[in-house]
Amino acid sequence: MLNLLELTFLYSYAISYVTIHINNSIQMKKSSAPQKQFPIIAVIDDEPDIVELISVHLHRAGFQLEGFLDADQFLKFIKTKIPDLIILDLMLPDADGFDICKYLKKKDEYSSIPIIMLTAKAEETDRVLGLELGADDYVTKPFSPKELVSRVKAVLRRQTPQRESQKIEIGNKLTIYPEKHEVYVEGKQIPLTYTEFRILNLLVSKKGWVFTRDQMLDFLWGDEKVVVDRTVDVHIKHLRSKLGPAASFIKNIRGAGYKLE
């Protein structure tokens, strides 16, 4: 028979063993659990103080930051890692921010990355040009860091529905799957050429927005274009022909260009 002292010792030992075992199990679960992935924000500005200021505030808001003082550093980085959003200064020492925006938007692998332009240029023409090139927002210096954080969050929220659904529906007739490059009209898949699909995807990206022929040519071929603006009309004609009952969504705005309603 065990005496009271021996029973007390065995009871204490058992409690200690169970406690250690439970704690070890919890630690193992924590270490094996996937780490939360925070959105990556790339900041390109030639002023180190500005990059540092933005980095501090966005870190506090739960974002990962990658800072660059010139375009060359950034373009090398983006070949290895795709950020969730780009904050781009227009006046860089080695490149024009408008050119960087244009380059990113014509590349399929980068075109979906939202861009917020950050610049001392406050003229309306600069803001309009930036937005026409595909920028999602435009912030002028000096700026409020808290407001910039709010704008970053707002732009990312706008991106989320499209990324989650991966499907765009227009008027219960036209369905587009951008990532799969598939188009359906009233449930029937429609074969489009690569150029026709890109034109449709461009028009859908900003429903109701009128794209000029030059803008469409720049989007399709950029600086490499060797075609005339009538080429767009030919592609639109073929696209409408294939879309059948959904062709009426594409409107020709006389003297301006095309839009999707």
N, C-alpha and C positions, 0 to 999 in steps of 0.2 A: 504494500500500500504506500502511495506517495503521501508525504506529509504536506502540511499547508505551505511551507516555504518552497518546496519543489513545485507544487501546483502553481503558485504565484509566478515563479520563474518561467515555467513553460507557457503560461498564459501571456506573459509580457513578451516572450520570444515570438509567439505566434502572431500577436498584434503587430510587432515590429516587422516581421517578414511580409505580412499581407500589405502593410503600408508601403514598404519599399517596392514591392512587386507592382502595386497600383501606380505609384509615382513613375516607375520605369516605363510602364506601359503607356502612360500619358505622354512622357517625353518622346517615346518612339513614334507615337501617332503624330505629335507636333512636328517632329523632324521629317516624317514621311509625307506630311500634308503638302500639297502644292502651294508655293508662294504666290501671293496675290500680285498680278501684273498691273503696274500703274502705267497710264498713258505716257508716251514719250513725246516731249515737245522739243523741237529744234529751233534755236534762236540764232539768227544771223544778223549781227550788227557790228560795225567797226569801232564802237565805243565800249571798252571793257566795263566801264561803270554801269552802262545800260544793261549789258548782258548779265552782270552780277545782280543788279536790282531785280530784273525779271526772274532770274533763277531763284533768288531767295523767296520771293512771293509765290512762285509756282510750286516750289518744293513744299512750302507750308500748306498749299492747297492739295497736296498729294500727287504731284506729277514728277516724272523723271525729266531731267533737263540735259540737253546737249548743246553747248554754246560754241559759236564760231565767230571769228572776227573778219572773215572774208569768204567770198563765194567758193574759192578753190578748196578750202578745208571742208566746207559743207558738201560740195559735190563728190568729194572722195568718200566722205562718211556715208552718204545716202546710197552708195553702191553696196554697202555692207549691211546697213540697217535702215528699215523704213520707219520714219517717225509717224505718230498719229496726227500731228499738226505742226505747221511751220509758221514761225513769226519771222517775217522777212523785212529787213530795212531796204529801202530803195536806193540809198546812196552808199554803195560799197566801194572800197578802194580799187577792186579789180574787176568789177562788173556792175551793170545796171540791174537793179532789182526787178524792173519790168521784164528784162530779157530772161532772168532766172525764172520768173513766174511763167513766162511763155514757154520756156524749155520744159519745165516740169509738167505743164498741162498738156503738152503734145506727146508726152511719153506715156504709153499705156500703164507701165508699172508705177508711175508717180501721179498720174492725172487725178486720182481720187483723193489725194492728200489735201486736206483743207489748208488754206493759206490766209494768214492775217498780215496785211502790210503795215509796217511801222515806219513812219517817216516824218520829217519836218516839213515836207511839201503839203500845204493845206489847200492848194488850188482845186477847184471843182473838177477841172479837166484831168488832173492827176488821179483824183478819186475815181472818176468815171472810167478812165483808161485801165486802172488797176482792176476794177470790178469786171470790166469787159474781157480782160485777159483771163479771168477765172478766179480772182481772189474772192474769199468769202467774207472778208471784213477789212476795214481800213481805219487805222488808229494814228492820229497825228501827235507829234511831240510838241510840248511836254505832255505827258499823259499820267493818269492815275494808275498805279500798279494794281489797286483793287479792281478798278474798272476793266483793266486788261485781263485779269484773272476771270472776271465774270464773262467777258467776251469769249475767252478760250472755252469756258464751260458751255456757253450757249452754242458756239459753232460745233463742238463735239456732240452736243445733244441733237443738233439738226442732222448730223451725219449718221447717228445711231439707227434710226428707223430703216433707212435704205440698206445699211449693212446687215441688219438682222433679217429683214424680209427677203432681200436679194430678188425682189420682184417688183415691177412697176406696172400698174394697170391704168389704162386711159379709156374712159367712157364705156366700160364693160365690153369693149370689143378688142382692144389692143393690149396684149400682155408682153412685157419685155423682161428677160432675165439677163442683166448686164454681164455678170461673171461668166455665164455659160454661152453668151453670144447667141441667144435663142429668142425668136419673136413668134408670137402666136396671134392669129386673128380669128376671133370667135372659136377658140379652141383648136384651130388647125395651125400647125407649124409652117412658117413661111421662110423659105430659103433666101437669105440675103447675101450679097457679096460683102467683103470686109468693109469696103468704103461706104456702102449703103447702110450697113449697121452703125458705123461710126457717125454718119450724118444723123440718123434717127436718134441715137443715144445723145448726141449733142443737143438736138432740139428738145428732147425729153428732160435733159438736165436742168433747163430753165424754162419751164412751161410758160407760154405767153410772152417770152422774150423774143424780140426780133433780131435774128442774126443776119448781118450783111454777108454778101457773097465773099468779100475779102476775109472776113472773120472765119468763115467756114473753110476757105482755102488754107488759111494759116493754121487752123486746127488740124486739117487733114494732112498737109504737107510741110507746113512751116517754111523755113528758109529754102527748102529744097524744091519748092513748087516751080514747075515749068509749064503750068497750064493756065488757061484763061478763065475768067469768072463764069463763062457760059458752061464750063465743065460741070459746075454745081447744078445748073438747070437740068443737064442731061441725067445726072445721078438722081435728082429729085423726081424727074419724070419716071425713071425706072422704078424707084422706090414706091411711088404712088401706085404704079401699075400692079406691083406685087402685093401691096397692102389691101387692095380691093375695097371692101366696105369701110375700112379704117383710113382710107386715103384722105378723106375730108378733114381729118385732124390737122393735116399739114396745110398751112395757109401761105399763099404768096402775097406779100405786102408790096404792092407796086412801087417801084423806085427805092425800096428799102432792102428787102430780103425775104427771109422765111421765118415762120414761127410755128409752134405746135400749140393747139388749143384743146 
